[in-house]
Amino acid sequence: MLACMYSASSPYRIITVCTGNICRSPMAQFMLTQAFKAAGLENEVVVDSAGTTAYEAGRPIDPRAARILSANKIAFKQHVAREWRRDWFQDRDLILALDVDHYGWLREAAPDDESREKVRMLRSFDPAVAEKDVLDQGIEDPWYGGHTDFDNSWQLIRASVPGIMEHAKAELEARRNRNERDRAQESAQDSARDSGENPYDNGDDRMDQAQQVRSIS
């Protein structure tokens, strides 16, 4: 039987990545999580976050990031910063880098081309810069600044959310179509086996075999 890579119940998994996982990436995580929930996709799309370093591992979200999320009524659970793990290249479907250095680090660390293709700049989904070079798609670290810098990060992330949602919806639809094709092929093969036919054989092959037998005799 054919085995589908993803079952119908497997969520599409997105991870947002910055340096320490206390500012930009958790902001993006919770903004995307709420957007997918509002669209009724909270069970189909799962978003989490991580940092490329262990500098802030174990610490909560930066209070300034928490402030702007709260001010915009973005729900966020208790957050604990964590460092990126290599096995997430396989487990995640879309890996969103918040700045150019994260993008380069992730692309270099990717174990294969398939994993590397999952890495995208978060702002590559922002129509304002989608066609620009990767170097023009970064979101600078607001940690060194003040509330204005966090407000700017908020605005840049927010501009990318609709594009990310459309991408995820398209990927979910493509996955459903693949699963339906696999099930249909599986069902056809089962029916062929039940009738005693070779599911991989066809009429032309059988005619060729008959002609070969006649020519030999």
Phi and psi in degrees as a GROMACS rama.xvg file:
@    title "Ramachandran Plot"
@    xaxis  label "Phi"
@    yaxis  label "Psi"
@TYPE xy
-74.578  142.977  LEU-2
-110.674  119.347  ALA-3
-73.7795  139.572  CYS-4
-64.169  -36.3452  MET-5
-126.966  135.985  TYR-6
-82.4336  167.418  SER-7
-62.1169  -23.7552  ALA-8
-92.0137  -3.50012  SER-9
-73.7136  124.238  SER-10
-74.9955  156.584  PRO-11
-82.4138  123.758  TYR-12
-107.871  123.905  ARG-13
-116.745  138.934  ILE-14
-129.831  134.663  ILE-15
-102.787  139.707  THR-16
-132.979  127.318  VAL-17
-128.671  -150.95  CYS-18
-85.0937  -57.345  THR-19
-108.566  -8.54514  GLY-20
66.7565  35.745  ASN-21
-126.132  -10.9989  ILE-22
-122.688  -84.7504  CYS-23
-66.1687  -49.3756  ARG-24
-67.2448  -40.0948  SER-25
-69.2428  -32.6624  PRO-26
-58.1102  -48.8792  MET-27
-63.1609  -41.0364  ALA-28
-56.8379  -51.3343  GLN-29
-74.9078  -30.9034  PHE-30
-66.8211  -43.0447  MET-31
-68.0662  -41.8609  LEU-32
-57.4393  -45.2261  THR-33
-67.7857  -37.7357  GLN-34
-64.1296  -43.1955  ALA-35
-68.1851  -34.7588  PHE-36
-65.2328  -43.2224  LYS-37
-62.3347  -28.3523  ALA-38
-87.8208  2.69792  ALA-39
76.42  22.036  GLY-40
-113.27  19.1124  LEU-41
-63.1233  -23.4028  GLU-42
-92.7129  -10.6149  ASN-43
-104.299  -21.492  GLU-44
-129.351  126.81  VAL-45
-118.082  131.257  VAL-46
-121.413  132.395  VAL-47
-136.447  -171.8  ASP-48
-151.178  165.616  SER-49
-161.19  171.958  ALA-50
-119.426  153.438  GLY-51
-75.9996  -11.5008  THR-52
-127.776  169.39  THR-53
-101.112  14.7321  ALA-54
-53.3825  -42.3214  TYR-55
-111.68  10.0371  GLU-56
-53.8879  131.931  ALA-57
92.0755  -9.58026  GLY-58
-92.6756  158.481  ARG-59
-79.9598  175.6  PRO-60
-62.2346  145.132  ILE-61
-58.6575  133.301  ASP-62
-55.4967  -31.351  PRO-63
-71.2601  -33.771  ARG-64
-70.1918  -41.0333  ALA-65
-61.8191  -37.2751  ALA-66
-61.2996  -47.4912  ARG-67
-72.1276  -31.9466  ILE-68
-64.0672  -45.4497  LEU-69
-64.2361  -40.7884  SER-70
-63.2634  -28.0363  ALA-71
-102.376  14.9742  ASN-72
57.7376  38.7963  LYS-73
-94.1574  117.215  ILE-74
-70.0409  134.861  ALA-75
-143.399  133.827  PHE-76
-81.6357  175.659  LYS-77
-59.5596  126.416  GLN-78
-111.202  135.911  HIS-79
-125.777  118.372  VAL-80
-62.1882  146.684  ALA-81
-147.32  157.858  ARG-82
-91.6756  148.326  GLU-83
-57.2351  141.436  TRP-84
-115.832  138.894  ARG-85
-58.5972  -35.4536  ARG-86
-68.3574  -12.321  ASP-87
-71.7787  -17.5223  TRP-88
-59.3216  -36.4113  PHE-89
-83.6217  -37.774  GLN-90
-78.0311  -23.7312  ASP-91
-99.5686  148.445  ARG-92
-93.5718  -30.3947  ASP-93
-139.946  125.496  LEU-94
-115.029  113.899  ILE-95
-105.024  114.763  LEU-96
-87.578  135.115  ALA-97
-83.0032  -27.9276  LEU-98
-140.921  171.99  ASP-99
-62.9286  -38.5228  VAL-100
-66.5793  -35.5374  ASP-101
-67.7815  -40.5931  HIS-102
-59.9119  -48.6808  TYR-103
-63.4588  -41.9465  GLY-104
-63.213  -45.6244  TRP-105
-67.2762  -41.8127  LEU-106
-64.2665  -38.1008  ARG-107
-72.031  -35.1257  GLU-108
-79.7862  -16.0557  ALA-109
-58.8361  134.222  ALA-110
-76.3772  -17.5031  PRO-111
-158.524  174.29  ASP-112
-64.5111  -37.406  ASP-113
-60.8725  -43.5642  GLU-114
-66.971  -40.3614  SER-115
-62.1768  -35.9035  ARG-116
-69.9107  -17.5126  GLU-117
-75.5382  -19.4424  LYS-118
-81.9151  121.934  VAL-119
-133.703  152.311  ARG-120
-72.0513  135.228  MET-121
-56.4666  -41.1421  LEU-122
-79.5072  0.768491  ARG-123
-68.0668  -11.9157  SER-124
-97.1095  1.47456  PHE-125
-89.454  115.943  ASP-126
-54.4288  -27.1739  PRO-127
-66.8414  -26.9827  ALA-128
-131.648  7.388  VAL-129
-57.6349  -33.435  ALA-130
-92.276  -0.257764  GLU-131
-87.549  171.902  LYS-132
-66.6411  153.043  ASP-133
-53.1072  -35.5384  VAL-134
-62.8723  -18.9073  LEU-135
-99.1318  7.68155  ASP-136
-112.232  9.82366  GLN-137
-82.2826  159.841  GLY-138
-118.915  112.902  ILE-139
-65.1221  152.217  GLU-140
-66.925  116.806  ASP-141
-79.5629  -7.29651  PRO-142
-56.9347  -33.8993  TRP-143
-80.5955  -7.69314  TYR-144
-110.017  -146.872  GLY-145
-126.69  -157.52  GLY-146
-60.8654  -34.6482  HIS-147
-61.2135  -38.6445  THR-148
-67.7857  -37.275  ASP-149
-69.996  -36.8284  PHE-150
-61.2642  -40.5465  ASP-151
-65.2768  -42.1277  ASN-152
-60.3603  -42.0821  SER-153
-57.1604  -48.3336  TRP-154
-62.7401  -41.9464  GLN-155
-68.7505  -39.688  LEU-156
-66.2136  -44.7999  ILE-157
-59.2143  -37.0318  ARG-158
-65.7847  -21.768  ALA-159
-92.0183  -17.1721  SER-160
-59.176  -48.7593  VAL-161
-58.5538  -40.9847  PRO-162
-64.441  -39.5564  GLY-163
-65.3532  -40.2816  ILE-164
-63.1485  -43.8179  MET-165
-63.7716  -39.1354  GLU-166
-62.4319  -45.7551  HIS-167
-64.2292  -41.1668  ALA-168
-61.3836  -42.6246  LYS-169
-64.0668  -39.3499  ALA-170
-67.2265  -38.5559  GLU-171
-64.4095  -41.9824  LEU-172
-64.7415  -42.9683  GLU-173
-61.9981  -39.4994  ALA-174
-63.7036  -43.2411  ARG-175
-62.2465  -41.7355  ARG-176
-63.5327  -41.7143  ASN-177
-62.204  -43.99  ARG-178
-63.1818  -39.5307  ASN-179
-65.755  -41.4397  GLU-180
-63.8374  -41.3535  ARG-181
-63.9261  -41.6842  ASP-182
-65.6748  -39.6027  ARG-183
-64.3243  -42.5279  ALA-184
-66.2256  -39.6371  GLN-185
-61.9189  -43.7426  GLU-186
-64.906  -39.8794  SER-187
-64.2892  -39.6984  ALA-188
-67.2558  -39.6863  GLN-189
-62.8008  -42.9023  ASP-190
-63.6488  -40.4783  SER-191
-64.4288  -40.0435  ALA-192
-66.3916  -39.7378  ARG-193
-63.8441  -31.1274  ASP-194
-88.2998  -0.555065  SER-195
85.5357  6.40017  GLY-196
-90.8371  156.167  GLU-197
-79.1495  113.643  ASN-198
-64.0973  -17.5099  PRO-199
-100.625  1.00237  TYR-200
-95.1251  160.551  ASP-201
-142.078  171.03  ASN-202
-59.5419  -40.0141  GLY-203
-60.7544  -41.6677  ASP-204
-62.2782  -41.5132  ASP-205
-67.0875  -38.8477  ARG-206
-64.0154  -41.4773  MET-207
-60.7497  -42.3212  ASP-208
-63.665  -40.1053  GLN-209
-64.9772  -42.1941  ALA-210
-63.4044  -37.9262  GLN-211
-63.7768  -38.7657  GLN-212
-66.028  -44.3711  VAL-213
-63.3256  -39.1428  ARG-214
-68.1102  -32.8303  SER-215
-70.3256  -40.1443  ILE-216
